[in-house]
Amino acid sequence: MNTDINTELLKKYAPMKGRYQLLPDLTPRQSMALLCRVLYREGYNDHIAGHITCRQLDGSYLANPWELTWGELTASDILRLDSGGRVIEGDWNITPAINLHMDIHAARHDVNVVIHNHPKWSSVWSAVGRIPPVYDQTSAMVDSDPVFYDEYRGTVEDGAAGRAAANALGSHKWALLANHGVLLVANGIRQAHLRAVTLEWRARLAWRVETLGDGSPLPASVAADIGRRTDSNGFPFLWEAMAREEIRRDPSVLE
């Protein structure tokens, strides 16, 4: 699973190793728990809504449990699922909407992480049916616009509604689901974190700029160039910094 920063990028821009290891060695469950916690604080916090799956080398999947918010779970709460989305390890239950993830994983072998939630600011744009413009470089860290799926067919535990949302995503990286929320995919934890925080930052800033008025979006070519460099390689040190902050706030996340 590709979760490492591009080594050539580091040689060029960050030749010094630093005084200490930026993160302890993490198990896959610890990384998943940290991703949930970090995104919760970024606005992916619609109560107990939202689910993340992460494909493992043995063909199983890690997922967050249905009963707990992303802001409270720990590594020991993370479930392991089989290829059909059934729990094979863990003490909690899986969301009834797991079919959405399994459909995407089955169709997209380039995808290791799938995230669905109803984040604060992106959900505003999904409700009005618009893609938020790119007004700064942080909003441009992914080199494409989300696709917009403009038909709300109900909650995604319905098999047909889930498949329709998965089909709407197609080969794209992320999507806004009309009157619902967001859907995004990635090759690993680092890229998933970057895409999720970029989307919510972009949505929040665009709302504020357009409320004030007279904003000027970045030229499309400039935004695309920024995104090509950051999205494919993983923005250096960003994931580690946010994960460290969560560990300092609550070390029990790793338990």
N, C-alpha and C positions, 0 to 999 in steps of 0.2 A: 504494500500500500504506500503510495507516494505522499509522505508527510514532511519531507526534508526540504530546507531552503536550497536553492540552486547553489552548488559549491563554487562555480565560477563567479557568480555574483558576489559571494562572500569574499573570495580572494581579491576582487577588485575594490570593493567598498569597505570591507571590514577585516583587514588583515590581522588585527590584534585579537587574541583569544579571550581577553577579559580576565577578571580576577577570580571568577567562580563560575560554576556551571549554572546556566540560566534557568534550567528546570531540573528537578531530580528525574532519574529514570522512571518513567511511568508505565504502568500496565495499560492495556487497551481499555479496561473498565475505568481506570482512573482518568484517562484522557477523555473518555465519553462523559463522565461525570463533570469534569471541568468545563467541557464544551457547553453542556446544559446550563451550568451555573453562570458562566460568563455571558452567554446569550440572554439569559433571564435578566441580567442587569443592563443589557443593551436594549431591552424593550420587548423581548420575546417572552412575555409574561402574562398571557391571557389565562390566569388561574391554572387549572390543570390541563388546558388545551395544549396541543403540540406534541410532535413525536420526531425522534431522530433514529435512524438506523445506520449502522456501520458494518460493512461486509468484512469478515475475517478471512484469514488465509485458508482455513479449513472449510470454507463455504457456509459457515454459520453467520449469524448477524447479532450484533449487540444493539440493544434498544433501551430507551428509558421506560419505566413502568407507568401505567395508566394512572394510578392512584396519587402519585406525588407530583408536586410542582417541580419545575426545573430548578427552582431556587433552594430546594431543601434536600434533594437526593444526594447520596454518596456513592462511591464506587461499588459498594456491596449491594446496592439496590439495582444496579444495571442488570438487565436480563440478557440471556442468550437464547436466540431463536433458531429454528431450523429453516430450511429453504421455503417452507410453506407459511412461515410466520407464527409457528406454534412455539410456546415457551418450553425449552428443554433444560434450562438452568435459571434459578431465581425464585424468589419468594412472593413476587407480586404478579399482577396480570398485565397483559399487553392490550393496547388500545384496540377497539373493534375496527379502527380505520387502518390497521396494519396492511390491508390489501393494497392500498395506494403505494406503499413502499415496495412491497413485493413485486407489483407490476412494473415499477420503474427499474428495480434491480434486475428483473428478468429481461427487460428490453434493452438495458444500457449496461454493457459489460465494462464501459469506461468509468462507471460511477461506483464509488465505494461508500459514499455518504449521501443520505437523502434527509432533508429537513422540511417539515411542514409546521407552520404555526400562524398565529394571528397577531403579529407584532404591532405596537402602538401606531407607528407613523406610516409604515407601508400599507397597513390596512385602510388608512384614510384614502390613499390613492387608489387602492383596489375598489373602494366603494364609489369613487367618482369616475372610475373608468379611464384614468390617465396614467401614463408612465412619468414619474418625476424627472424633470430635467437635471442635468449635471451642472452644478454651479461652482464646484471647487474640485481640487485634486483628490481629496479623500472620497468624494462621490464617484470618482472615475477609476477606482482601483480594480474594477472588472470591465473588460473590454467589449461589452455589448449591453444593449438595453434588455430589460426583462421582456418576455412575451406577455401579452395580456389575453387571458382566457375569459371571454365576456358572457359566459352563461353559467349562472348559479343553478346547479341541479340538486342541491341538498348536501348534507354532510357526507364526507368521503368514505364513511364505512359502508355506504351503499356501493355495491360492486360496480354498477354501471357509472355512477358519479365519479368513483375513484379512477376507473379506467379512462373516462373522458378527460379528467384533469391530467392524468399521466400522458395521454395522447397529445393534449394541448402543449405540454412541455416539449415533447418531441426530442430533438437533439440539442435543445437549448440548455443554458446553464441555470436559468432562474425564470420564475413566472409570477405575475400577480394574478390571483384568482378573484374574479369579480364578486364583490360583496362578501368576501370570505377571508383571504389572507395571502400567504406567500408559499411558494414551493421552490426549493432550490436543491441542486445536486453538486457533488464535488468528488475529486479523486482521493481525498483524505481529510483528516481533522483540520489541518492547517488551512487548506483551501476553503473548506466549509466555513470555518470561522471568518476568514477574510470576506467571502461572498455575503455571509449573513450580516456582518456588521456594516459592510459597504452599503448594502441595500437599505438598511434602517437609517444610517447616517444621511444617505442621499435623499430619502423620503422626508426626513425631519428638516434638513436644511432647505430643501425645495419649498416645503410648506412655509417656512419662516420668510424666505426671500420673497415668495409670491404674495405673502400677506403684506409685506412692506411695499412691494412693487418695484419696477424698474430694474430688475435683475438681468444680468447678461450671462447666459449659459456659456460654458467653455466651448470653443470650436470643436466640432465632432472629431476632427483629425487629432487634435491635442488630447482629448479624452481617450480616444482609442489607443494612442501611443502609451499613455500612462498605464492603461489597463493591461496592455500586452506585457509590459514589464513586470507588473505586480501580480496579476492573477495567475499567470502560468508558473511563476517561480515561488510564490508565497512571499508576502511582504516581510522583509527580514525583521525578526525579533518581536513582531507584533503579538503573535499567539503566545509566546513565552511570557511577555510582559503582562498580558491580561490574565493568564493562568496563574502567574506568581501572585498577582494582586488577590485573586480568589483564595489561594492557599493561605496567604497572610490573614485574610479576613476570617476564614474558617478552615483550619487544617483538617477537620473531620471529613471534608469532602473526599479525601484520599482513603478513608477507612472502608 
